[in-house]
Structure formats: C-alpha cells, structure tokens
Amino acid sequence: SQLFNKELINEVGLLDEKIFYGPEDADFCLRIRKQGYKIMCYPNARMTHSYQRRSYKIKQAPILLKHLKALIYFWNKHKTVN
C-alpha cells in the first residue's frame, strides 16, 4: 500500500492504466523519484484487506497475458540506454 498527498498526484500523475497487476506501483515510484522525491518504506506497517481481490475469481490465463503485456510496456517506458 502507498500513502501520498494529492499534490504529489497532481505533479506526477495517476497510476498508468496501461500497466496491470503489479508493475503500476513500480512505475509510479519511478516517476516520483524522477521528480526528485524520496520513496520511503515502513516495513512494520500493516494493512488488512477486508474483502477478496476482484482478480481472485478471474481465470488466470487472460490475467497472465495482460500482465506480460504490461511488463513489456513498463520495460519499454522506463528503459534507458547507458
């Protein structure tokens, strides 16, 4: 889970809707770092979800394909030439 203020969203934008099931968090954090902010982790923080994920009932094959496409998109979006 992530906590941030509205001003940050106004500056870096919302989560990228082209990225599905996981890498959208990494994309968001990379965009935050590119703006010069630090990412902090609080390993002792706990959060409990009171309901099952929507994806739990979806067949896994379509999700896997969508996830792989999102990973390719993520890689192409953030790759750099050294």
Protein Blocks (a to p, Z undefined) as FASTA:
>chain_A
ZZddfklmmmnopadfkbghhjlmmmmmmmmmmnopacdddfkbccddfbdcfklmpcfk
lmmmmmmmmmmmmmmmmgccZZ
